[in-house]
Every structure is written in C-alpha cells, then in structure tokens.
C-alpha cells in the first residue's frame, strides 16, 4: 500500500467510509465487510453511529480514541494536514463545518465560517475545539451493544506494528509476511514525523512565550495558532487578538500581546 506525500493512506479505496449518519445508512443497503465511519459526525454521536451500524451479533468494533487533550490536539493537526489540506484538500470545513451556529458573535452578517477574518477564525477555533474533541477522549467509556477493542491514537502513532498485531488478533486474522508489515510500519511512522515535530514546536512556542525567552519560528497554520491561543488561555493569559490576522513568529512579540486574566 502506498503512503501519500502528506503521510496519509487516502489513495486506499475503503469499502464504506461514511462522513454522515445518512450516508452510512444509505450505503448499508449494499453488503460490506468493513465499515470505517468517522466520529464525531455532524449528525450523530459515536454511540448512535455504532447502534445503527452494528446490526449483527457477530460484528466486531474497534474504537480509536484519544488518551488526553494533548492527543486530541495532535489529532487536529493530523486532520488539518491530511484532510483539510494535503491530498484531499477539503479545507477547514472538516474542523469548522459543524460549529457555524455561533459565528454571528463575531459579525451578525456572517452566514458561513469562511467569511470570518483570520483573527476571528483563530479565536473561534481556540474556544470551541476543547469541547468538540472531548468525544475522541470520552469514546473509550461509551457503552456499546458489544465489547469493543480499544486502541489509542498515540499507540498507533508510536508503535503501529504492535497496534496492528493486536487488532489482527482481535479480528482473528493472521499476518502472512511480518517482514513486510515491519517495513510498512516503519515507513508510515516516518511519514508522520513532520506533524509530531509541529506539535513539539507548538509546545516550545508556548513555553518560551510564557517565560519571555527569545524564540523564533516559521509561519504556522490556523490550527496550530488556535492551539497556541488556547494553551495561553489555559495559563491564564488572553491574547489581544483583535485584528491580529497575521500571527507573530517571535516569542517576545507574542508575549507583548498577552494580557493576564
């Protein structure tokens, strides 16, 4: 299987990969062996998705979850680079599309999140994503009508081969060529490193800004900037973000825009 330049497997043709509840139900009219729905969906929660898709007693369910808010933030960066941009290039709608009801708080004339200015969009994402990503964290505690196999996103990222073998055992599958599996897992893990490095950069930016240590970085994407703004808010600092459409690339510049709350 080929890995794309953004580190994803999006050239692999999935049998059933619904993005909405209605899409899942309509596609279930055709027999499939493997269904890989996303969650949270715009129109359904994880337990609702599972209840409607797991219609046979012998079905097996694998739930990929986040262990923590940090892992959820890392997932957001993966979504940005592999879905919003990258090969799929679906725009930030994958992250913003279900939260458009409150954009009028920035401008009563807005009808779409795409109308927001950069500073508004960054502020908005930084406020809503902690609640939105909770479903990734809480999914391991959801009650299903079967016993799911739980695997964390960080386990897949840090030890894909081990996670793959455990999932295969759960499904009753046998790995024919373990050498090829090892080679693929190593190649895939290496292809994800740029996102891991970006997350480490975010932590360096926050730490150096809070300690007012000199530090420079290249221009970031809107998701990385939003995570930084939220992290600073967690440290009881609000960003003076009004009309800040170009995010700083220096820690002392950013520190001068903070206000203790």
C-alpha positions in Angstrom: 0.0 0.0 0.0 1.3 3.4 -0.9 1.7 6.3 1.5 0.9 9.7 0.1 3.1 12.7 0.4 1.1 14.0 3.3 1.6 10.7 5.2 -2.0 9.5 4.7 -3.5 6.4 3.1 -6.1 8.3 1.2 -5.3 6.6 -2.1 -6.5 3.3 -0.5 -10.1 2.6 -1.5 -12.2 1.9 1.6 -15.3 -0.2 1.4 -17.6 2.1 3.5 -16.2 5.3 4.9 -19.3 7.4 5.8 -18.9 11.0 6.9 -22.6 11.5 8.0 -25.3 9.3 9.5 -27.5 9.4 6.5 -24.6 8.5 4.2 -23.8 5.5 6.5 -27.5 4.3 6.5 -27.9 4.7 2.7 -24.7 2.9 2.0 -25.6 0.0 4.2 -28.1 -1.2 1.6 -25.0 -2.8 0.0 -23.1 -5.6 1.7 -19.7 -4.6 3.1 -17.2 -6.4 5.3 -15.6 -3.3 6.8 -17.1 0.0 7.7 -14.9 2.9 8.9 -17.1 5.8 10.0 -15.6 9.0 11.3 -16.7 10.5 14.6 -18.0 12.8 15.7 -20.3 13.1 12.7 -22.2 16.3 12.0 -25.5 14.5 12.6 -24.7 11.6 15.0 -22.7 10.8 18.1 -20.4 7.7 18.3 -22.9 5.6 20.3 -25.6 6.4 17.8 -23.4 5.5 14.9 -22.5 2.2 16.4 -26.0 1.3 17.4 -27.2 1.7 13.8 -24.2 0.1 12.1 -23.7 -2.9 14.4 -26.8 -4.8 13.3 -25.4 -8.3 13.7 -24.3 -10.0 16.9 -21.1 -11.3 15.4 -19.9 -7.8 14.4 -16.6 -6.5 15.9 -16.0 -3.0 16.8 -12.7 -1.2 17.0 -12.7 2.3 18.7 -9.7 4.6 18.1 -9.7 7.1 20.9 -7.5 9.9 22.3 -5.9 9.4 25.7 -5.8 13.1 26.6 -6.5 16.6 25.4 -2.9 16.7 24.1 -3.5 13.7 22.0 -6.7 15.3 20.7 -4.8 18.4 19.7 -2.4 16.2 17.8 -5.3 14.6 16.1 -6.5 18.0 15.0 -3.1 18.7 13.3 -3.4 15.3 11.6 -6.9 16.3 10.3 -5.6 19.6 9.1 -2.6 18.2 7.2 -4.3 15.1 5.8 -7.9 16.2 5.3 -8.3 20.0 5.3 -5.1 20.3 3.2 -2.9 17.6 1.7 -4.1 15.2 -0.9 -7.8 15.5 0.0 -7.7 19.3 0.3 -11.2 19.5 1.8 -10.5 22.9 3.6 -11.0 23.6 7.3 -14.7 22.7 6.9 -13.8 19.2 8.3 -13.0 21.0 11.6 -15.3 24.0 11.4 -18.4 22.8 9.5 -20.5 21.8 12.5 -19.9 24.9 14.6 -21.3 27.6 12.3 -24.2 28.4 14.6 -22.2 30.9 16.7 -20.2 32.8 14.1 -22.7 35.7 14.4 -21.0 36.5 17.7 -18.2 38.0 15.6 -20.3 39.6 13.0 -24.1 39.4 12.7 -23.8 39.5 8.9 -21.8 36.3 8.8 -23.6 33.2 7.4 -20.5 31.0 6.8 -17.3 30.4 8.8 -15.4 31.2 5.6 -16.4 34.8 5.9 -14.5 35.2 9.2 -11.2 37.1 9.3 -8.1 35.1 10.3 -8.1 36.5 13.8 -11.8 35.7 14.3 -11.4 32.2 13.0 -8.4 31.5 15.2 -10.2 32.8 18.3 -13.3 30.8 17.4 -11.5 27.5 16.9 -9.5 28.1 20.1 -12.8 28.4 22.1 -14.8 25.6 20.6 -12.3 22.8 20.0 -11.8 21.7 23.6 -15.5 20.7 23.8 -15.6 19.3 20.3 -12.6 17.0 20.8 -14.0 15.6 24.1 -15.8 12.9 22.1 -12.4 11.5 21.0 -11.3 11.3 24.6 -14.6 10.0 26.1 -15.2 7.4 23.4 -13.4 4.7 25.3 -16.1 5.0 28.0 -19.1 4.8 25.6 -21.4 1.8 26.2 -22.0 -0.4 23.1 -24.0 -3.5 22.5 -20.7 -5.4 22.1 -17.3 -5.3 23.7 -15.1 -3.0 21.5 -11.4 -3.3 21.0 -9.9 0.0 22.2 -6.8 1.4 20.7 -5.4 4.9 21.3 -4.3 7.2 18.5 -1.0 7.7 20.3 -0.4 3.9 20.3 -0.9 3.8 16.6 1.4 6.7 16.1 4.2 5.5 18.4 4.0 1.7 17.8 1.9 1.0 14.7 3.2 -2.6 14.3 2.2 -3.6 17.9 -1.3 -2.0 17.4 -1.7 -3.7 14.1 -0.8 -7.1 15.5 -3.2 -6.6 18.4 -6.0 -5.6 16.1 -5.3 -8.5 13.8 -5.5 -10.9 16.8 -8.9 -9.3 17.9 -10.2 -9.9 14.3 -8.9 -13.4 14.1 -6.6 -12.6 11.2 -3.1 -14.0 10.5 -0.2 -11.8 9.3 1.4 -13.7 6.5 4.5 -11.6 6.0 5.7 -9.9 9.2 8.8 -8.5 7.5 6.7 -6.6 5.0 4.5 -5.4 7.9 7.5 -4.1 9.8 8.8 -2.3 6.7 5.5 -0.7 6.1 5.0 0.4 9.7 8.5 2.0 9.8 7.8 3.8 6.6 4.4 5.0 7.8 5.7 6.2 11.1 8.5 8.2 9.5 5.9 9.9 7.2 4.1 11.2 10.3 7.1 12.8 11.9 6.5 16.3 10.4 3.2 16.6 12.3 4.8 15.3 15.5 7.6 17.9 15.1 5.0 20.6 14.5 3.3 19.7 17.8 6.6 19.9 19.6 7.2 23.3 18.1 3.8 24.5 19.5 4.9 23.4 23.0 8.2 25.3 22.5 6.4 28.4 21.4 4.1 28.4 24.4 6.8 27.7 26.9 9.2 30.3 25.5 6.4 32.9 25.3 5.3 32.3 28.9 8.9 32.6 30.1 9.6 35.5 27.8 12.6 33.8 26.2 13.7 34.8 22.7 12.5 32.3 20.2 11.6 32.5 16.5 9.5 30.1 14.3 8.2 30.0 10.8 4.6 31.0 9.9 2.0 28.5 11.2 -1.3 27.2 10.1 -4.6 28.3 11.6 -5.0 25.1 13.7 -1.5 25.3 15.3 -2.2 29.0 16.0 -5.5 28.2 17.7 -3.9 25.5 19.9 -1.3 28.1 21.0 -4.0 30.6 21.8 -5.9 28.0 23.8 -2.8 26.9 25.6 -2.0 30.5 26.6 -5.6 30.9 27.8 -5.1 27.8 30.0 -2.1 29.6 31.5 -4.5 32.5 32.3 -3.4 34.8 29.5 -5.7 36.1 26.9 -4.3 37.1 23.5 -5.0 40.6 22.3 -6.3 39.1 19.1 -8.4 41.9 17.6 -7.4 42.4 14.0 -4.3 40.1 14.6 -4.7 38.5 11.2 -1.0 37.7 11.0 0.1 35.6 13.9 3.5 36.5 15.4 6.6 34.4 14.7 8.6 35.6 17.7 8.1 34.7 21.4 8.7 38.2 22.8 6.3 39.8 20.2 3.7 37.3 21.2 4.3 37.8 24.9 3.7 41.6 24.4 0.3 40.7 23.1 -0.8 38.8 26.2 -3.0 40.1 29.0 -3.2 38.4 32.4 -6.8 37.3 33.3 
